[in-house]
Amino acid sequence: MSTINWTIEKKLCRCCHAEGDFKNLAEPCIESGNEEIYVNMIKDCFLINLVPVPGQLCAATYTICEACITSVRDAAKFRKQVATCEEKFKEFCRRNAIIVKAPTIDVAIKEETPDSCHEDEFSLEENDNFDDIPDYGFDEQEIKSDSDETAKKKSKKARSKPTEVNPSQKRKKGRPKKMKEEPQPEEEEEAEKRKDQPRPKFHLNDGDYTVDGTTFACTRCDKRYDKIFSLRYHVKTKHYKIPRYVCQYCMKEFMTPAPLTVHKLEEHSIDDRFKCNACKGTFNTKVQLRKHINNFHMLGERYSCEFCEYESFSFEAMYKHKFKHKTSKDHQCRFCRKAFVRKTTLALHERIHTGDRRKVCKVCGQAFVQKASLNYHMTKYHPEVNF
């Protein structure tokens, strides 16, 4: 049994264990003309009864923070929506007023050449049979057989000669080509020079890392690696900010491959995205496509939690889930005595001390630390704005 005491400096949120000046769970609050009692809303939505602790701890531990209030309010709205839809559905069923329209099936015959090869169902190669790929002005080459050409010539002879139209007056079908500004000669020469120049190889300095047995530790942060090339990539990209990917058309540099793919598509009309063969999904990197295939189509490895019955095809989702079973708070704040289970939660908490408010309202300019606080602000003060 642990002997560590839990010291509460302010009021404690019973839903997330955050500390601050929060609202009482049982105290009625008026929101948009409606009365809200949060302990009753939690009980109705989740079947969890939050019982107050008798004595001096009651006032300090029977509260709820603004972020959890927003979550509970959304859950109550969703519960009401489901109940209303189900009641409407049952009413139509009682009146036998639901009619299912028979689907129309269009049969399309696809002719394949004898030497065509069949790819694997979930190959990582590009698939050109998707209808949602936009037209970027490339002409399509049609493959016509001899019989098609003969039939077309006969049909042309049978028809009367149409009225000639000025080629300049003909309208081309499809989406208009995106007009691009021609690059200046100076820019082309500069790009050619940069193409010919070899990129220097990155080398670690003696002060960038230390060796502790079989592990390599970064001296700029607390990251540790088993392989020296992993440490080299970390120092190069995270601390020296040296780009790894370069556009071969304009020599613009990028840190990750996804922005490079977007840049090629928008600036050079070159679609290097990766398409899923099982659906119409399009992704900027092979890693994104592989995660989509493994998780969404459930073709990857199934991960099972060793503490409960939770299962997932996503390694990241399983990693986040296991924090629910962790009780030790190993990450302590540099400014106060609060400790957290997750390092990301600690980084978010420390923004309160440093004044790092990244979530800014685009309407009034008020800044917040958490996205949930910004969402609550938008709902309360700017309900007419879609965010």
Disulfide bonds with the S-S distance in Angstrom:
none
